[in-house]
Amino acid sequence: MDVDATSGENEGEGSRTAARRANRAMSEYAKSGRVEPAAREAKEAVEGPEGDELREAEELGKSKASVPDWGGNRR
């Protein structure tokens, strides 16, 4: 069942409408010419004074993402 985005019906966890919208947005961003400047800015941030803090945040995010919590509690 393919639900139109304007129908207001919940498509559930595997929302095809949301997936199409996200894919379209990513494709448009990739074609926009803004990727390289954003990549340079990110590289400068990681190599700059805030680099340690950014790497620490990345590790924290990775550690949280890899720990399943089947009880529904946030860790």
A tleap script that builds the chain and sets N, CA, C and O, in Angstrom:
source leaprc.protein.ff14SB
mol = sequence {
  NMET ASP VAL ASP ALA THR SER GLY GLU ASN
  GLU GLY GLU GLY SER ARG THR ALA ALA ARG
  ARG ALA ASN ARG ALA MET SER GLU TYR ALA
  LYS SER GLY ARG VAL GLU PRO ALA ALA ARG
  GLU ALA LYS GLU ALA VAL GLU GLY PRO GLU
  GLY ASP GLU LEU ARG GLU ALA GLU GLU LEU
  GLY LYS SER LYS ALA SER VAL PRO ASP TRP
  GLY GLY ASN ARG CARG
}
set mol.1.N position { 0.847 -1.177 0.000 }
set mol.1.CA position { 0.000 0.000 0.000 }
set mol.1.C position { 0.891 1.237 0.000 }
set mol.1.O position { 1.654 1.446 0.943 }
set mol.2.N position { 0.809 2.033 -1.009 }
set mol.2.CA position { 1.597 3.258 -1.109 }
set mol.2.C position { 0.705 4.428 -0.713 }
set mol.2.O position { -0.282 4.724 -1.386 }
set mol.3.N position { 1.056 5.082 0.373 }
set mol.3.CA position { 0.236 6.156 0.917 }
set mol.3.C position { 0.769 7.494 0.442 }
set mol.3.O position { 1.971 7.748 0.524 }
set mol.4.N position { -0.097 8.338 -0.045 }
set mol.4.CA position { 0.279 9.686 -0.472 }
set mol.4.C position { 0.659 10.512 0.750 }
set mol.4.O position { 0.014 10.410 1.794 }
set mol.5.N position { 1.698 11.327 0.628 }
set mol.5.CA position { 2.191 12.126 1.755 }
set mol.5.C position { 1.140 13.096 2.276 }
set mol.5.O position { 1.188 13.485 3.443 }
set mol.6.N position { 0.204 13.487 1.445 }
set mol.6.CA position { -0.800 14.458 1.868 }
set mol.6.C position { -2.003 13.799 2.530 }
set mol.6.O position { -2.880 14.497 3.038 }
set mol.7.N position { -2.062 12.472 2.536 }
set mol.7.CA position { -3.226 11.797 3.097 }
set mol.7.C position { -3.250 11.851 4.617 }
set mol.7.O position { -4.310 11.703 5.224 }
set mol.8.N position { -2.084 12.064 5.243 }
set mol.8.CA position { -2.037 12.145 6.687 }
set mol.8.C position { -2.006 10.795 7.374 }
set mol.8.O position { -2.001 10.738 8.604 }
set mol.9.N position { -1.986 9.707 6.620 }
set mol.9.CA position { -1.948 8.382 7.226 }
set mol.9.C position { -0.534 8.041 7.660 }
set mol.9.O position { 0.439 8.440 7.021 }
set mol.10.N position { -0.434 7.305 8.742 }
set mol.10.CA position { 0.857 6.870 9.252 }
set mol.10.C position { 1.321 5.670 8.442 }
set mol.10.O position { 0.625 4.656 8.374 }
set mol.11.N position { 2.492 5.780 7.829 }
set mol.11.CA position { 3.035 4.683 7.036 }
set mol.11.C position { 3.825 3.706 7.890 }
set mol.11.O position { 4.211 2.641 7.408 }
set mol.12.N position { 4.066 4.038 9.119 }
set mol.12.CA position { 4.824 3.151 9.986 }
set mol.12.C position { 6.309 3.421 9.915 }
set mol.12.O position { 6.753 4.429 9.365 }
set mol.13.N position { 7.074 2.495 10.485 }
set mol.13.CA position { 8.510 2.688 10.618 }
set mol.13.C position { 9.222 2.728 9.279 }
set mol.13.O position { 10.205 3.458 9.147 }
set mol.14.N position { 8.782 1.991 8.292 }
set mol.14.CA position { 9.433 1.957 6.987 }
set mol.14.C position { 8.761 2.894 5.999 }
set mol.14.O position { 8.381 2.464 4.910 }
set mol.15.N position { 8.609 4.132 6.343 }
set mol.15.CA position { 7.888 5.107 5.540 }
set mol.15.C position { 8.552 5.336 4.184 }
set mol.15.O position { 9.641 5.905 4.103 }
set mol.16.N position { 7.897 4.897 3.143 }
set mol.16.CA position { 8.433 5.088 1.786 }
set mol.16.C position { 8.422 6.560 1.391 }
set mol.16.O position { 9.331 7.028 0.706 }
set mol.17.N position { 7.406 7.281 1.816 }
set mol.17.CA position { 7.319 8.707 1.497 }
set mol.17.C position { 8.492 9.454 2.114 }
set mol.17.O position { 9.128 10.272 1.450 }
set mol.18.N position { 8.781 9.178 3.376 }
set mol.18.CA position { 9.907 9.836 4.045 }
set mol.18.C position { 11.227 9.434 3.402 }
set mol.18.O position { 12.124 10.265 3.258 }
set mol.19.N position { 11.355 8.172 3.018 }
set mol.19.CA position { 12.588 7.707 2.372 }
set mol.19.C position { 12.794 8.414 1.035 }
set mol.19.O position { 13.908 8.836 0.723 }
set mol.20.N position { 11.737 8.544 0.253 }
set mol.20.CA position { 11.848 9.251 -1.036 }
set mol.20.C position { 12.227 10.711 -0.819 }
set mol.20.O position { 13.070 11.254 -1.533 }
set mol.21.N position { 11.600 11.343 0.169 }
set mol.21.CA position { 11.885 12.744 0.467 }
set mol.21.C position { 13.351 12.907 0.890 }
set mol.21.O position { 14.028 13.830 0.438 }
set mol.22.N position { 13.831 12.024 1.745 }
set mol.22.CA position { 15.221 12.103 2.207 }
set mol.22.C position { 16.189 11.851 1.057 }
set mol.22.O position { 17.193 12.551 0.929 }
set mol.23.N position { 15.899 10.864 0.225 }
set mol.23.CA position { 16.770 10.573 -0.919 }
set mol.23.C position { 16.831 11.749 -1.883 }
set mol.23.O position { 17.899 12.085 -2.395 }
set mol.24.N position { 15.691 12.369 -2.127 }
set mol.24.CA position { 15.641 13.523 -3.021 }
set mol.24.C position { 16.457 14.680 -2.444 }
set mol.24.O position { 17.209 15.337 -3.164 }
set mol.25.N position { 16.305 14.924 -1.152 }
set mol.25.CA position { 17.034 16.021 -0.500 }
set mol.25.C position { 18.541 15.774 -0.533 }
set mol.25.O position { 19.314 16.700 -0.781 }
set mol.26.N position { 18.964 14.535 -0.287 }
set mol.26.CA position { 20.397 14.226 -0.323 }
set mol.26.C position { 20.961 14.385 -1.724 }
set mol.26.O position { 22.071 14.886 -1.900 }
set mol.27.N position { 20.200 13.960 -2.711 }
set mol.27.CA position { 20.644 14.084 -4.100 }
set mol.27.C position { 20.775 15.553 -4.499 }
set mol.27.O position { 21.753 15.944 -5.136 }
set mol.28.N position { 19.791 16.358 -4.123 }
set mol.28.CA position { 19.837 17.789 -4.432 }
set mol.28.C position { 21.013 18.461 -3.735 }
set mol.28.O position { 21.673 19.322 -4.318 }
set mol.29.N position { 21.278 18.073 -2.491 }
set mol.29.CA position { 22.405 18.653 -1.757 }
set mol.29.C position { 23.720 18.278 -2.434 }
set mol.29.O position { 24.607 19.120 -2.573 }
set mol.30.N position { 23.851 17.034 -2.851 }
set mol.30.CA position { 25.081 16.587 -3.506 }
set mol.30.C position { 25.326 17.349 -4.803 }
set mol.30.O position { 26.474 17.619 -5.157 }
set mol.31.N position { 24.264 17.692 -5.504 }
set mol.31.CA position { 24.388 18.413 -6.778 }
set mol.31.C position { 24.518 19.927 -6.589 }
set mol.31.O position { 24.809 20.642 -7.547 }
set mol.32.N position { 24.308 20.419 -5.371 }
set mol.32.CA position { 24.236 21.864 -5.127 }
set mol.32.C position { 25.582 22.574 -5.132 }
set mol.32.O position { 25.638 23.795 -5.274 }
set mol.33.N position { 26.661 21.826 -4.979 }
set mol.33.CA position { 27.971 22.453 -4.895 }
set mol.33.C position { 28.334 22.887 -3.483 }
set mol.33.O position { 29.364 23.529 -3.279 }
set mol.34.N position { 27.503 22.545 -2.510 }
set mol.34.CA position { 27.772 22.946 -1.126 }
set mol.34.C position { 28.535 21.882 -0.342 }
set mol.34.O position { 28.923 22.123 0.801 }
set mol.35.N position { 28.755 20.713 -0.936 }
set mol.35.CA position { 29.406 19.620 -0.214 }
set mol.35.C position { 30.862 19.944 0.086 }
set mol.35.O position { 31.303 19.804 1.227 }
set mol.36.N position { 31.612 20.373 -0.919 }
set mol.36.CA position { 33.039 20.655 -0.719 }
set mol.36.C position { 33.282 21.742 0.329 }
set mol.36.O position { 34.126 21.550 1.204 }
set mol.37.N position { 32.576 22.877 0.274 }
set mol.37.CA position { 32.786 23.885 1.329 }
set mol.37.C position { 32.450 23.347 2.725 }
set mol.37.O position { 33.149 23.651 3.691 }
set mol.38.N position { 31.396 22.560 2.831 }
set mol.38.CA position { 31.021 21.997 4.131 }
set mol.38.C position { 32.082 21.012 4.613 }
set mol.38.O position { 32.390 20.961 5.804 }
set mol.39.N position { 32.636 20.234 3.693 }
set mol.39.CA position { 33.691 19.279 4.056 }
set mol.39.C position { 34.943 20.010 4.530 }
set mol.39.O position { 35.575 19.599 5.503 }
set mol.40.N position { 35.299 21.085 3.845 }
set mol.40.CA position { 36.466 21.876 4.268 }
set mol.40.C position { 36.249 22.467 5.661 }
set mol.40.O position { 37.145 22.445 6.505 }
set mol.41.N position { 35.057 22.992 5.884 }
set mol.41.CA position { 34.728 23.578 7.185 }
set mol.41.C position { 34.808 22.524 8.294 }
set mol.41.O position { 35.326 22.792 9.378 }
set mol.42.N position { 34.293 21.332 8.013 }
set mol.42.CA position { 34.347 20.252 9.002 }
set mol.42.C position { 35.786 19.836 9.277 }
set mol.42.O position { 36.158 19.602 10.427 }
set mol.43.N position { 36.588 19.744 8.233 }
set mol.43.CA position { 37.993 19.366 8.399 }
set mol.43.C position { 38.723 20.397 9.260 }
set mol.43.O position { 39.489 20.035 10.153 }
set mol.44.N position { 38.486 21.670 8.992 }
set mol.44.CA position { 39.119 22.733 9.780 }
set mol.44.C position { 38.692 22.661 11.246 }
set mol.44.O position { 39.499 22.897 12.146 }
set mol.45.N position { 37.422 22.334 11.480 }
set mol.45.CA position { 36.930 22.234 12.857 }
set mol.45.C position { 37.607 21.077 13.587 }
set mol.45.O position { 38.016 21.218 14.739 }
set mol.46.N position { 37.722 19.937 12.916 }
set mol.46.CA position { 38.336 18.763 13.539 }
set mol.46.C position { 39.821 18.989 13.782 }
set mol.46.O position { 40.367 18.522 14.782 }
set mol.47.N position { 40.470 19.694 12.883 }
set mol.47.CA position { 41.904 19.950 13.029 }
set mol.47.C position { 42.199 21.162 13.911 }
set mol.47.O position { 43.350 21.396 14.278 }
set mol.48.N position { 41.178 21.921 14.247 }
set mol.48.CA position { 41.354 23.136 15.041 }
set mol.48.C position { 41.216 22.899 16.533 }
set mol.48.O position { 41.267 21.762 17.002 }
set mol.49.N position { 41.041 23.993 17.276 }
set mol.49.CA position { 40.975 23.926 18.736 }
set mol.49.C position { 39.822 23.078 19.280 }
set mol.49.O position { 39.918 22.544 20.385 }
set mol.50.N position { 38.746 22.950 18.525 }
set mol.50.CA position { 37.607 22.169 19.014 }
set mol.50.C position { 37.690 20.700 18.606 }
set mol.50.O position { 36.764 19.934 18.874 }
set mol.51.N position { 38.776 20.301 17.968 }
set mol.51.CA position { 38.924 18.936 17.471 }
set mol.51.C position { 38.780 17.865 18.530 }
set mol.51.O position { 38.083 16.872 18.319 }
set mol.52.N position { 39.435 18.056 19.675 }
set mol.52.CA position { 39.346 17.056 20.744 }
set mol.52.C position { 37.906 16.879 21.211 }
set mol.52.O position { 37.445 15.757 21.424 }
set mol.53.N position { 37.207 17.989 21.366 }
set mol.53.CA position { 35.813 17.931 21.812 }
set mol.53.C position { 34.931 17.235 20.772 }
set mol.53.O position { 34.044 16.460 21.129 }
set mol.54.N position { 35.169 17.507 19.503 }
set mol.54.CA position { 34.389 16.868 18.440 }
set mol.54.C position { 34.647 15.364 18.392 }
set mol.54.O position { 33.710 14.579 18.245 }
set mol.55.N position { 35.914 14.958 18.517 }
set mol.55.CA position { 36.234 13.526 18.509 }
set mol.55.C position { 35.625 12.820 19.723 }
set mol.55.O position { 35.147 11.690 19.619 }
set mol.56.N position { 35.647 13.494 20.867 }
set mol.56.CA position { 35.043 12.929 22.075 }
set mol.56.C position { 33.533 12.742 21.879 }
set mol.56.O position { 32.976 11.712 22.260 }
set mol.57.N position { 32.886 13.730 21.292 }
set mol.57.CA position { 31.446 13.635 21.027 }
set mol.57.C position { 31.153 12.510 20.039 }
set mol.57.O position { 30.163 11.793 20.187 }
set mol.58.N position { 32.007 12.357 19.037 }
set mol.58.CA position { 31.825 11.283 18.063 }
set mol.58.C position { 31.924 9.920 18.749 }
set mol.58.O position { 31.092 9.043 18.515 }
set mol.59.N position { 32.934 9.745 19.586 }
set mol.59.CA position { 33.101 8.474 20.296 }
set mol.59.C position { 31.922 8.195 21.219 }
set mol.59.O position { 31.456 7.059 21.306 }
set mol.60.N position { 31.444 9.212 21.899 }
set mol.60.CA position { 30.286 9.049 22.769 }
set mol.60.C position { 29.067 8.610 21.954 }
set mol.60.O position { 28.341 7.699 22.352 }
set mol.61.N position { 28.854 9.257 20.823 }
set mol.61.CA position { 27.737 8.888 19.958 }
set mol.61.C position { 27.847 7.465 19.450 }
set mol.61.O position { 26.859 6.732 19.414 }
set mol.62.N position { 29.048 7.075 19.058 }
set mol.62.CA position { 29.264 5.706 18.577 }
set mol.62.C position { 29.011 4.697 19.690 }
set mol.62.O position { 28.409 3.649 19.452 }
set mol.63.N position { 29.461 4.999 20.891 }
set mol.63.CA position { 29.288 4.054 21.993 }
set mol.63.C position { 27.813 3.907 22.356 }
set mol.63.O position { 27.362 2.808 22.680 }
set mol.64.N position { 27.075 4.981 22.306 }
set mol.64.CA position { 25.642 4.917 22.615 }
set mol.64.C position { 24.889 4.155 21.534 }
set mol.64.O position { 23.958 3.404 21.826 }
set mol.65.N position { 25.295 4.350 20.290 }
set mol.65.CA position { 24.600 3.713 19.176 }
set mol.65.C position { 24.835 2.212 19.153 }
set mol.65.O position { 23.997 1.464 18.647 }
set mol.66.N position { 25.958 1.760 19.693 }
set mol.66.CA position { 26.281 0.342 19.596 }
set mol.66.C position { 25.767 -0.474 20.773 }
set mol.66.O position { 25.959 -1.689 20.804 }
set mol.67.N position { 25.119 0.165 21.739 }
set mol.67.CA position { 24.617 -0.552 22.904 }
set mol.67.C position { 23.103 -0.663 22.802 }
set mol.67.O position { 22.385 0.303 23.062 }
set mol.68.N position { 22.616 -1.846 22.423 }
set mol.68.CA position { 21.159 -1.988 22.354 }
set mol.68.C position { 20.561 -1.985 23.754 }
set mol.68.O position { 21.118 -2.573 24.681 }
set mol.69.N position { 19.452 -1.334 23.893 }
set mol.69.CA position { 18.747 -1.292 25.167 }
set mol.69.C position { 17.323 -1.742 24.897 }
set mol.69.O position { 16.458 -0.939 24.549 }
set mol.70.N position { 17.097 -3.015 25.060 }
set mol.70.CA position { 15.805 -3.587 24.696 }
set mol.70.C position { 14.705 -3.201 25.672 }
set mol.70.O position { 13.533 -3.471 25.412 }
set mol.71.N position { 15.059 -2.573 26.796 }
set mol.71.CA position { 14.053 -2.186 27.775 }
set mol.71.C position { 13.419 -0.842 27.491 }
set mol.71.O position { 12.505 -0.431 28.206 }
set mol.72.N position { 13.883 -0.143 26.459 }
set mol.72.CA position { 13.318 1.148 26.114 }
set mol.72.C position { 13.893 2.300 26.910 }
set mol.72.O position { 13.427 3.432 26.784 }
set mol.73.N position { 14.903 2.029 27.731 }
set mol.73.CA position { 15.529 3.089 28.525 }
set mol.73.C position { 16.655 3.734 27.747 }
set mol.73.O position { 17.405 3.055 27.046 }
set mol.74.N position { 16.771 5.041 27.870 }
set mol.74.CA position { 17.881 5.750 27.223 }
set mol.74.C position { 19.101 5.661 28.117 }
set mol.74.O position { 18.999 5.753 29.341 }
set mol.75.N position { 20.250 5.482 27.498 }
set mol.75.CA position { 21.497 5.419 28.268 }
set mol.75.C position { 22.346 6.603 27.964 }
set mol.75.O position { 23.440 6.736 28.512 }
savepdb mol mol.pdb
quit
